[in-house]
Amino acid sequence: MAASSVDKNERNFLQLHRLVLASTRVLRAKFDSFVPPGKTLQQWLKEPDQAIGLKKAEISKAQLSLIKRSPNTEQFDITLLISLLRHVCYTSKTDKNNPLWDEQDNKKISDENDVADIVRIRNLRNKVSTCFIYYLRVSHTTC
């Protein structure tokens, strides 16, 4: 009986993990839609509004290096994409100051807009990551 419970938990975790992976593709497509046709990613990020947002984005030196040397967003992970969407793409006063960016509980998000969807994905990814670490600890200690 315990084995089937573990199998069910593993299946549930894998389904959530696949959802997070699929959401990375969605976020990448959303970010890419902001880059104007005829401009490279690097050209667009050098424009004044985007350059200011890039400086405000909480990204590591390694992530910044990746941005500068990448011809596209294929190597960007979900964390980097969310940060870029928040600080570089959604820069209007309304979007920038949207309290949803700080919400960590998806049950409290009733809005149906891009910012709400991005925050939901971020929160789900954070929850799945935390569950995975917990699962590894529990599995390791019970073996």
OpenMM code with the backbone's topology and positions (N, CA, C; nanometers):
from openmm import Vec3, app, unit

residues = "MET ALA ALA SER SER VAL ASP LYS ASN GLU ARG ASN PHE LEU GLN LEU HIS ARG LEU VAL LEU ALA SER THR ARG VAL LEU ARG ALA LYS PHE ASP SER PHE VAL PRO PRO GLY LYS THR LEU GLN GLN TRP LEU LYS GLU PRO ASP GLN ALA ILE GLY LEU LYS LYS ALA GLU ILE SER LYS ALA GLN LEU SER LEU ILE LYS ARG SER PRO ASN THR GLU GLN PHE ASP ILE THR LEU LEU ILE SER LEU LEU ARG HIS VAL CYS TYR THR SER LYS THR ASP LYS ASN ASN PRO LEU TRP ASP GLU GLN ASP ASN LYS LYS ILE SER ASP GLU ASN ASP VAL ALA ASP ILE VAL ARG ILE ARG ASN LEU ARG ASN LYS VAL SER THR CYS PHE ILE TYR TYR LEU ARG VAL SER HIS THR THR CYS".split()
positions = [
    Vec3(0.0826, -0.1194, 0.0000),
    Vec3(0.0000, 0.0000, 0.0000),
    Vec3(0.0869, 0.1256, 0.0000),
    Vec3(0.1940, 0.1247, 0.0745),
    Vec3(0.2836, 0.2405, 0.0786),
    Vec3(0.3495, 0.2621, -0.0567),
    Vec3(0.3806, 0.1518, -0.1265),
    Vec3(0.4467, 0.1640, -0.2567),
    Vec3(0.3556, 0.2336, -0.3572),
    Vec3(0.2263, 0.2013, -0.3572),
    Vec3(0.1355, 0.2651, -0.4521),
    Vec3(0.1196, 0.4130, -0.4181),
    Vec3(0.1254, 0.4492, -0.2902),
    Vec3(0.1189, 0.5890, -0.2500),
    Vec3(0.2402, 0.6654, -0.3020),
    Vec3(0.3573, 0.6024, -0.2919),
    Vec3(0.4794, 0.6650, -0.3434),
    Vec3(0.4696, 0.6797, -0.4945),
    Vec3(0.4233, 0.5761, -0.5616),
    Vec3(0.4092, 0.5822, -0.7066),
    Vec3(0.3138, 0.6950, -0.7472),
    Vec3(0.2032, 0.7075, -0.6741),
    Vec3(0.1074, 0.8144, -0.7030),
    Vec3(0.1723, 0.9504, -0.6789),
    Vec3(0.2449, 0.9643, -0.5694),
    Vec3(0.3135, 1.0904, -0.5401),
    Vec3(0.4169, 1.1218, -0.6479),
    Vec3(0.4897, 1.0207, -0.6900),
    Vec3(0.5891, 1.0420, -0.7962),
    Vec3(0.5217, 1.0837, -0.9263),
    Vec3(0.4112, 1.0194, -0.9604),
    Vec3(0.3376, 1.0559, -1.0816),
    Vec3(0.2889, 1.2002, -1.0739),
    Vec3(0.2330, 1.2364, -0.9591),
    Vec3(0.1845, 1.3734, -0.9411),
    Vec3(0.2987, 1.4735, -0.9543),
    Vec3(0.4120, 1.4408, -0.8920),
    Vec3(0.5265, 1.5308, -0.9002),
    Vec3(0.5744, 1.5452, -1.0449),
    Vec3(0.5825, 1.4329, -1.1157),
    Vec3(0.6291, 1.4380, -1.2547),
    Vec3(0.5337, 1.5178, -1.3431),
    Vec3(0.4045, 1.5070, -1.3173),
    Vec3(0.3080, 1.5858, -1.3934),
    Vec3(0.3285, 1.7348, -1.3675),
    Vec3(0.3486, 1.7713, -1.2418),
    Vec3(0.3744, 1.9117, -1.2095),
    Vec3(0.5042, 1.9593, -1.2729),
    Vec3(0.6050, 1.8742, -1.2689),
    Vec3(0.7339, 1.9093, -1.3277),
    Vec3(0.7200, 1.9329, -1.4784),
    Vec3(0.6454, 1.8478, -1.5471),
    Vec3(0.6224, 1.8660, -1.6903),
    Vec3(0.5461, 1.9958, -1.7176),
    Vec3(0.4526, 2.0289, -1.6293),
    Vec3(0.3783, 2.1541, -1.6426),
    Vec3(0.4729, 2.2738, -1.6314),
    Vec3(0.5654, 2.2681, -1.5378),
    Vec3(0.6626, 2.3763, -1.5223),
    Vec3(0.7507, 2.3861, -1.6469),
    Vec3(0.7936, 2.2726, -1.7009),
    Vec3(0.8750, 2.2744, -1.8227),
    Vec3(0.7976, 2.3346, -1.9401),
    Vec3(0.6713, 2.2985, -1.9516),
    Vec3(0.5891, 2.3537, -2.0596),
    Vec3(0.5682, 2.5037, -2.0390),
    Vec3(0.5547, 2.5451, -1.9151),
    Vec3(0.5338, 2.6875, -1.8887),
    Vec3(0.6575, 2.7690, -1.9253),
    Vec3(0.7755, 2.7094, -1.9202),
    Vec3(0.8967, 2.7793, -1.9622),
    Vec3(0.8872, 2.8143, -2.1104),
    Vec3(0.8354, 2.7235, -2.1903),
    Vec3(0.8181, 2.7513, -2.3334),
    Vec3(0.7186, 2.8657, -2.3545),
    Vec3(0.6133, 2.8672, -2.2745),
    Vec3(0.5123, 2.9731, -2.2851),
    Vec3(0.5740, 3.1082, -2.2480),
    Vec3(0.6494, 3.1111, -2.1375),
    Vec3(0.7136, 3.2355, -2.0956),
    Vec3(0.8150, 3.2832, -2.1993),
    Vec3(0.8875, 3.1902, -2.2582),
    Vec3(0.9854, 3.2256, -2.3619),
    Vec3(0.9143, 3.2889, -2.4816),
    Vec3(0.8046, 3.2299, -2.5230),
    Vec3(0.7288, 3.2843, -2.6363),
    Vec3(0.6741, 3.4236, -2.6020),
    Vec3(0.6276, 3.4416, -2.4800),
    Vec3(0.5760, 3.5718, -2.4378),
    Vec3(0.6878, 3.6753, -2.4393),
    Vec3(0.8028, 3.6409, -2.3831),
    Vec3(0.9162, 3.7338, -2.3819),
    Vec3(0.9584, 3.7669, -2.5255),
    Vec3(0.9710, 3.6656, -2.6083),
    Vec3(1.0133, 3.6859, -2.7469),
    Vec3(0.9166, 3.7774, -2.8225),
    Vec3(0.7896, 3.7758, -2.7845),
    Vec3(0.6903, 3.8595, -2.8538),
    Vec3(0.7137, 4.0086, -2.8292),
    Vec3(0.7899, 4.0441, -2.7276),
    Vec3(0.8190, 4.1844, -2.6992),
    Vec3(0.9325, 4.2390, -2.7869),
    Vec3(1.0173, 4.1505, -2.8379),
    Vec3(1.1294, 4.1955, -2.9205),
    Vec3(1.0745, 4.2320, -3.0588),
    Vec3(1.0910, 4.3603, -3.0980),
    Vec3(1.0342, 4.4037, -3.2266),
    Vec3(1.0957, 4.3300, -3.3456),
    Vec3(1.0158, 4.3025, -3.4494),
    Vec3(1.0693, 4.2383, -3.5696),
    Vec3(1.1827, 4.3238, -3.6278),
    Vec3(1.2843, 4.2580, -3.6760),
    Vec3(1.3966, 4.3288, -3.7361),
    Vec3(1.5044, 4.3700, -3.6371),
    Vec3(1.4809, 4.3454, -3.5079),
    Vec3(1.5820, 4.3775, -3.4069),
    Vec3(1.6298, 4.2492, -3.3411),
    Vec3(1.7565, 4.2473, -3.3084),
    Vec3(1.8077, 4.1340, -3.2323),
    Vec3(1.7751, 4.1561, -3.0853),
    Vec3(1.7844, 4.0515, -3.0090),
    Vec3(1.7609, 4.0607, -2.8653),
    Vec3(1.8538, 4.1644, -2.8026),
    Vec3(1.9813, 4.1620, -2.8397),
    Vec3(2.0791, 4.2551, -2.7821),
    Vec3(2.0476, 4.4000, -2.8213),
    Vec3(2.0067, 4.4233, -2.9457),
    Vec3(1.9702, 4.5591, -2.9874),
    Vec3(1.8530, 4.6114, -2.9061),
    Vec3(1.7529, 4.5275, -2.8884),
    Vec3(1.6335, 4.5684, -2.8146),
    Vec3(1.6663, 4.5973, -2.6685),
    Vec3(1.7506, 4.5138, -2.6077),
    Vec3(1.7844, 4.5323, -2.4666),
    Vec3(1.8708, 4.6558, -2.4419),
    Vec3(1.9289, 4.7117, -2.5475),
    Vec3(2.0084, 4.8347, -2.5330),
    Vec3(1.9231, 4.9606, -2.5418),
    Vec3(1.7970, 4.9466, -2.5831),
    Vec3(1.7078, 5.0629, -2.5880),
    Vec3(1.6868, 5.1147, -2.4454),
    Vec3(1.6674, 5.2460, -2.4296),
    Vec3(1.6647, 5.3064, -2.2950),
    Vec3(1.5713, 5.2391, -2.1944),
    Vec3(1.4453, 5.2173, -2.2309),
    Vec3(1.3512, 5.1564, -2.1354),
    Vec3(1.3929, 5.0153, -2.0955),
    Vec3(1.4379, 4.9380, -2.1933),
    Vec3(1.4781, 4.8005, -2.1644),
    Vec3(1.6090, 4.7978, -2.0859),
    Vec3(1.7021, 4.8865, -2.1171),
    Vec3(1.8299, 4.8911, -2.0452),
    Vec3(1.8079, 4.9247, -1.8977),
    Vec3(1.7163, 5.0166, -1.8698),
    Vec3(1.6840, 5.0518, -1.7306),
    Vec3(1.6235, 4.9306, -1.6602),
    Vec3(1.5311, 4.8631, -1.7258),
    Vec3(1.4684, 4.7447, -1.6674),
    Vec3(1.5683, 4.6337, -1.6428),
    Vec3(1.6615, 4.6174, -1.7364),
    Vec3(1.7630, 4.5125, -1.7219),
    Vec3(1.8505, 4.5390, -1.5997),
    Vec3(1.8803, 4.6650, -1.5738),
    Vec3(1.9604, 4.7000, -1.4552),
    Vec3(1.8837, 4.6715, -1.3257),
    Vec3(1.7510, 4.6861, -1.3295),
    Vec3(1.6687, 4.6622, -1.2103),
    Vec3(1.6410, 4.5138, -1.1873),
    Vec3(1.6521, 4.4356, -1.2911),
    Vec3(1.6242, 4.2919, -1.2802),
    Vec3(1.7256, 4.2272, -1.1866),
    Vec3(1.6768, 4.1407, -1.1031),
    Vec3(1.7638, 4.0722, -1.0078),
    Vec3(1.8199, 3.9470, -1.0737),
    Vec3(1.9276, 3.9682, -1.1497),
    Vec3(1.9896, 3.8566, -1.2204),
    Vec3(2.1378, 3.8504, -1.1865),
    Vec3(2.1911, 3.7315, -1.1942),
    Vec3(2.3318, 3.7094, -1.1595),
    Vec3(2.4232, 3.7533, -1.2741),
    Vec3(2.5514, 3.7590, -1.2462),
    Vec3(2.6495, 3.7914, -1.3503),
    Vec3(2.6479, 3.6855, -1.4598),
    Vec3(2.6310, 3.5606, -1.4197),
    Vec3(2.6258, 3.4520, -1.5187),
    Vec3(2.5038, 3.4683, -1.6102),
    Vec3(2.3898, 3.5068, -1.5521),
    Vec3(2.2700, 3.5275, -1.6334),
    Vec3(2.2880, 3.6468, -1.7280),
    Vec3(2.3488, 3.7532, -1.6772),
    Vec3(2.3732, 3.8698, -1.7611),
    Vec3(2.4676, 3.8352, -1.8765),
    Vec3(2.5682, 3.7560, -1.8470),
    Vec3(2.6608, 3.7111, -1.9508),
    Vec3(2.5874, 3.6276, -2.0557),
    Vec3(2.4977, 3.5412, -2.0105),
    Vec3(2.4180, 3.4591, -2.1015),
    Vec3(2.3329, 3.5473, -2.1928),
    Vec3(2.2710, 3.6494, -2.1351),
    Vec3(2.1876, 3.7410, -2.2135),
    Vec3(2.2713, 3.8101, -2.3210),
    Vec3(2.3888, 3.8544, -2.2834),
    Vec3(2.4727, 3.9310, -2.3764),
    Vec3(2.5287, 3.8457, -2.4902),
    Vec3(2.5495, 3.7164, -2.4653),
    Vec3(2.6102, 3.6341, -2.5696),
    Vec3(2.5101, 3.5465, -2.6464),
    Vec3(2.3861, 3.5424, -2.6023),
    Vec3(2.2866, 3.4557, -2.6661),
    Vec3(2.2165, 3.5271, -2.7813),
    Vec3(2.2072, 3.4606, -2.8955),
    Vec3(2.1346, 3.5211, -3.0077),
    Vec3(1.9827, 3.5123, -2.9880),
    Vec3(1.9388, 3.4238, -2.8989),
    Vec3(1.7960, 3.4097, -2.8719),
    Vec3(1.7777, 3.3644, -2.7260),
    Vec3(1.6560, 3.3330, -2.6905),
    Vec3(1.6237, 3.3019, -2.5507),
    Vec3(1.6200, 3.1525, -2.5195),
    Vec3(1.6614, 3.0687, -2.6120),
    Vec3(1.6509, 2.9235, -2.5930),
    Vec3(1.7228, 2.8722, -2.4671),
    Vec3(1.8289, 2.9387, -2.4258),
    Vec3(1.9038, 2.8925, -2.3083),
    Vec3(1.8578, 2.9590, -2.1787),
    Vec3(1.7610, 3.0498, -2.1854),
    Vec3(1.7140, 3.1197, -2.0664),
    Vec3(1.6252, 3.0255, -1.9851),
    Vec3(1.6505, 3.0190, -1.8554),
    Vec3(1.5668, 2.9339, -1.7698),
    Vec3(1.4447, 3.0132, -1.7220),
    Vec3(1.3570, 2.9449, -1.6531),
    Vec3(1.2300, 3.0048, -1.6113),
    Vec3(1.2511, 3.1234, -1.5173),
    Vec3(1.3506, 3.1157, -1.4300),
    Vec3(1.3773, 3.2245, -1.3362),
    Vec3(1.4191, 3.3505, -1.4105),
    Vec3(1.5088, 3.3356, -1.5063),
    Vec3(1.5557, 3.4493, -1.5838),
    Vec3(1.4421, 3.5077, -1.6674),
    Vec3(1.3636, 3.4239, -1.7297),
    Vec3(1.2525, 3.4723, -1.8118),
    Vec3(1.1523, 3.5522, -1.7289),
    Vec3(1.1197, 3.5039, -1.6105),
    Vec3(1.0242, 3.5749, -1.5247),
    Vec3(1.0803, 3.7099, -1.4837),
    Vec3(1.2071, 3.7137, -1.4463),
    Vec3(1.2691, 3.8401, -1.4072),
    Vec3(1.2709, 3.9389, -1.5233),
    Vec3(1.3046, 3.8911, -1.6425),
    Vec3(1.3061, 3.9787, -1.7596),
    Vec3(1.1658, 4.0272, -1.7953),
    Vec3(1.0689, 3.9386, -1.7879),
    Vec3(0.9319, 3.9810, -1.8156),
    Vec3(0.8886, 4.0898, -1.7183),
    Vec3(0.9202, 4.0722, -1.5921),
    Vec3(0.8786, 4.1700, -1.4906),
    Vec3(0.9495, 4.3041, -1.5095),
    Vec3(1.0794, 4.3017, -1.5280),
    Vec3(1.1560, 4.4255, -1.5241),
    Vec3(1.1831, 4.4881, -1.6608),
    Vec3(1.1779, 4.4099, -1.7665),
    Vec3(1.2112, 4.4622, -1.8990),
    Vec3(1.0867, 4.4782, -1.9866),
    Vec3(0.9936, 4.3854, -1.9763),
    Vec3(0.8771, 4.3875, -2.0655),
    Vec3(0.7583, 4.4631, -2.0076),
    Vec3(0.7227, 4.4319, -1.8853),
    Vec3(0.6057, 4.4948, -1.8242),
    Vec3(0.6514, 4.6164, -1.7449),
    Vec3(0.6823, 4.7243, -1.8192),
    Vec3(0.7428, 4.8417, -1.7572),
    Vec3(0.6480, 4.9605, -1.7455),
    Vec3(0.5242, 4.9448, -1.7915),
    Vec3(0.4307, 5.0564, -1.7740),
    Vec3(0.4080, 5.0755, -1.6246),
    Vec3(0.3699, 5.1947, -1.5865),
    Vec3(0.3520, 5.2255, -1.4441),
    Vec3(0.2514, 5.1286, -1.3797),
    Vec3(0.1458, 5.0969, -1.4532),
    Vec3(0.0437, 5.0061, -1.4012),
    Vec3(0.1002, 4.8667, -1.3773),
    Vec3(0.1712, 4.8131, -1.4752),
    Vec3(0.2263, 4.6783, -1.4624),
    Vec3(0.3407, 4.6722, -1.3620),
    Vec3(0.4256, 4.7747, -1.3632),
    Vec3(0.5434, 4.7763, -1.2765),
    Vec3(0.5036, 4.7775, -1.1292),
    Vec3(0.3975, 4.8504, -1.0967),
    Vec3(0.3534, 4.8642, -0.9577),
    Vec3(0.2420, 4.7672, -0.9202),
    Vec3(0.2165, 4.6709, -1.0055),
    Vec3(0.1103, 4.5741, -0.9799),
    Vec3(0.1462, 4.4907, -0.8570),
    Vec3(0.0601, 4.4923, -0.7542),
    Vec3(0.0898, 4.4162, -0.6311),
    Vec3(0.0953, 4.2651, -0.6532),
    Vec3(0.0453, 4.2179, -0.7644),
    Vec3(0.0499, 4.0740, -0.7918),
    Vec3(0.1932, 4.0222, -0.7975),
    Vec3(0.2880, 4.1061, -0.8406),
    Vec3(0.4267, 4.0612, -0.8508),
    Vec3(0.4780, 4.0084, -0.7174),
    Vec3(0.4232, 4.0573, -0.6073),
    Vec3(0.4700, 4.0156, -0.4747),
    Vec3(0.3843, 3.9056, -0.4125),
    Vec3(0.2766, 3.8672, -0.4791),
    Vec3(0.1875, 3.7643, -0.4242),
    Vec3(0.2500, 3.6258, -0.4398),
    Vec3(0.2495, 3.5500, -0.3319),
    Vec3(0.3092, 3.4167, -0.3350),
    Vec3(0.2069, 3.3039, -0.3226),
    Vec3(0.0812, 3.3398, -0.3075),
    Vec3(-0.0242, 3.2402, -0.2923),
    Vec3(-0.1190, 3.2475, -0.4117),
    Vec3(-0.1159, 3.1458, -0.4956),
    Vec3(-0.2001, 3.1456, -0.6157),
    Vec3(-0.3489, 3.1513, -0.5831),
    Vec3(-0.3887, 3.1060, -0.4656),
    Vec3(-0.5301, 3.1099, -0.4279),
    Vec3(-0.5804, 3.2535, -0.4134),
    Vec3(-0.4894, 3.3458, -0.3913),
    Vec3(-0.5266, 3.4867, -0.3736),
    Vec3(-0.5242, 3.5650, -0.5047),
    Vec3(-0.4920, 3.4986, -0.6143),
    Vec3(-0.4849, 3.5658, -0.7446),
    Vec3(-0.6101, 3.5333, -0.8235),
    Vec3(-0.6959, 3.6326, -0.8395),
    Vec3(-0.8194, 3.6108, -0.9149),
    Vec3(-0.8156, 3.6805, -1.0506),
    Vec3(-0.7170, 3.7666, -1.0711),
    Vec3(-0.7045, 3.8399, -1.1971),
    Vec3(-0.6788, 3.7438, -1.3126),
    Vec3(-0.7210, 3.7851, -1.4303),
    Vec3(-0.6937, 3.7078, -1.5506),
    Vec3(-0.6255, 3.8000, -1.6502),
    Vec3(-0.4946, 3.8109, -1.6360),
    Vec3(-0.4136, 3.8919, -1.7268),
    Vec3(-0.2739, 3.8314, -1.7306),
    Vec3(-0.1889, 3.8875, -1.8148),
    Vec3(-0.0550, 3.8312, -1.8324),
    Vec3(0.0254, 3.8309, -1.7027),
    Vec3(0.0212, 3.9412, -1.6291),
    Vec3(0.0992, 3.9489, -1.5043),
    Vec3(0.0519, 3.8413, -1.4072),
    Vec3(-0.0777, 3.8257, -1.3921),
    Vec3(-0.1311, 3.7232, -1.3012),
    Vec3(-0.0872, 3.5838, -1.3448),
    Vec3(-0.0896, 3.5581, -1.4745),
    Vec3(-0.0482, 3.4270, -1.5247),
    Vec3(0.1003, 3.4017, -1.4999),
    Vec3(0.1825, 3.5034, -1.5207),
    Vec3(0.3270, 3.4893, -1.4962),
    Vec3(0.3530, 3.4618, -1.3493),
    Vec3(0.2837, 3.5321, -1.2626),
    Vec3(0.3017, 3.5126, -1.1178),
    Vec3(0.2547, 3.3733, -1.0766),
    Vec3(0.1433, 3.3268, -1.1334),
    Vec3(0.0975, 3.1909, -1.1026),
    Vec3(0.2025, 3.0874, -1.1413),
    Vec3(0.2608, 3.1036, -1.2593),
    Vec3(0.3645, 3.0106, -1.3047),
    Vec3(0.4840, 3.0159, -1.2101),
    Vec3(0.5262, 3.1363, -1.1742),
    Vec3(0.6396, 3.1511, -1.0825),
    Vec3(0.6113, 3.0806, -0.9497),
    Vec3(0.4919, 3.1021, -0.8958),
    Vec3(0.4573, 3.0411, -0.7673),
    Vec3(0.4519, 2.8890, -0.7764),
    Vec3(0.3973, 2.8386, -0.8857),
    Vec3(0.3920, 2.6934, -0.9052),
    Vec3(0.5327, 2.6362, -0.9150),
    Vec3(0.6184, 2.7023, -0.9915),
    Vec3(0.7575, 2.6569, -1.0043),
    Vec3(0.8257, 2.6558, -0.8664),
    Vec3(0.8048, 2.7599, -0.7886),
    Vec3(0.8651, 2.7654, -0.6545),
    Vec3(0.8140, 2.6521, -0.5664),
    Vec3(0.6858, 2.6247, -0.5756),
    Vec3(0.6270, 2.5184, -0.4932),
    Vec3(0.6795, 2.3812, -0.5358),
    Vec3(0.6856, 2.3573, -0.6657),
    Vec3(0.7354, 2.2293, -0.7167),
    Vec3(0.8817, 2.2116, -0.6768),
    Vec3(0.9611, 2.3159, -0.6876),
    Vec3(1.1028, 2.3077, -0.6502),
    Vec3(1.1181, 2.2729, -0.5029),
    Vec3(1.0388, 2.3350, -0.4191),
    Vec3(1.0444, 2.3083, -0.2761),
    Vec3(1.0009, 2.1652, -0.2459),
    Vec3(0.8956, 2.1191, -0.3114),
    Vec3(0.8482, 1.9820, -0.2910),
    Vec3(0.9537, 1.8811, -0.3337),
    Vec3(1.0210, 1.9090, -0.4448),
    Vec3(1.1233, 1.8176, -0.4948),
    Vec3(1.2379, 1.8048, -0.3943),
    Vec3(1.2822, 1.9155, -0.3395),
    Vec3(1.3902, 1.9120, -0.2401),
    Vec3(1.3438, 1.8343, -0.1174),
    Vec3(1.2219, 1.8599, -0.0718),
    Vec3(1.1680, 1.7879, 0.0437),
    Vec3(1.1588, 1.6388, 0.0124),
    Vec3(1.1107, 1.6045, -0.1073),
    Vec3(1.0965, 1.4647, -0.1460),
    Vec3(1.2321, 1.3956, -0.1455),
    Vec3(1.3336, 1.4622, -0.1978),
    Vec3(1.4675, 1.4033, -0.1985),
    Vec3(1.5184, 1.3781, -0.0567),
    Vec3(1.4954, 1.4720, 0.0321),
    Vec3(1.5391, 1.4556, 0.1716),
    Vec3(1.4690, 1.3382, 0.2385),
    Vec3(1.3368, 1.3308, 0.2197),
    Vec3(1.2606, 1.2225, 0.2812),
    Vec3(1.3019, 1.0886, 0.2217),
    Vec3(1.3160, 1.0818, 0.0900),
    Vec3(1.3548, 0.9572, 0.0255),
    Vec3(1.4928, 0.9126, 0.0695),
    Vec3(1.5823, 1.0046, 0.0821),
    Vec3(1.7191, 0.9743, 0.1194),
    Vec3(1.7265, 0.9231, 0.2628),
    Vec3(1.6505, 0.9822, 0.3519),
    Vec3(1.6565, 0.9416, 0.4913),
    Vec3(1.5833, 0.8112, 0.5184),
    Vec3(1.4902, 0.7727, 0.4318),
    Vec3(1.4150, 0.6493, 0.4557),
    Vec3(1.4767, 0.5290, 0.3852),
    Vec3(1.5751, 0.5508, 0.3010),
    Vec3(1.6371, 0.4380, 0.2271),
    Vec3(1.7341, 0.3602, 0.3131),
] * unit.nanometer
topology = app.Topology()
chain = topology.addChain("A")
for resn in residues:
    res = topology.addResidue(resn, chain)
    for name in ("N", "CA", "C"):
        topology.addAtom(name, app.Element.getBySymbol(name[0]), res)
